[in-house]
């Protein structure tokens, strides 16, 4: 296994939290009047997820994404 980042637990928790927030925003987006603003937030969160993923070995978060 490749080396895990120094702040591994924090990044893992951040990843889970951001993923949950994205799911929540995607759920409320269709009924919201502020669809553009919500989409911008979703895109920003996805960018942060990508940054976190790059710090970990390949396929590390695949298990979390499937649940």
N, C-alpha and C positions, 0 to 999 in steps of 0.2 A: 504494500500500500504506500502511496505517496505520503509525504509529510503533511500533517495537518497544520493549519495556521496557528500562530501563537495564541490568539484569543478565540480558539475553536468553540467553546461553549456559548460565548456571547453571540458569535456569528450564526451559530445554529439556531439559537433562540430568535434572533432577529429575522432569520429566513422564515421561520415558522410564523412569526407574528405578521410579517409583511405579506406572506402568502394568504393568511386568513383575511387580512384587510383587503387585498385585491378581490378575493372571492366575495366579500361583503359588498364592496363597491359595484362589482359586476351584477350582483343580485338586485341592488337598488337602482341601478342606472336606468333600466327601461321605464320605471315609474317616476323618475325625477325630471324636473324641469331644467336642471343644470347638467345636461348630458355632456356637454363639451368640457366643463370643469371637472367632472368626474372622470372622463376619459384621460384628461391631462394628469390627474392624480394617479390613475392606473398606470399610465406610461412611466411616470416618475418612479413608482414603486417597482415596476418591472426592470427599470434601469438599475435600481439598487440591488435587486435580486441577482441580476447578471454580474454585478461587481462582486457580490458575495460568492457566487458560484465560481468565479475565476480564482478565488483564494483557496479553493478546495480541490482535491483530486477529481478527475473525470468521473461522472456518474455517481458522485457521493450523495446527491439529493434526489436521485431517482426514486428511492423508496418513499420519501416524503411526498413527492408529487403524485404518486399512485394512490395514496390514501385520501 
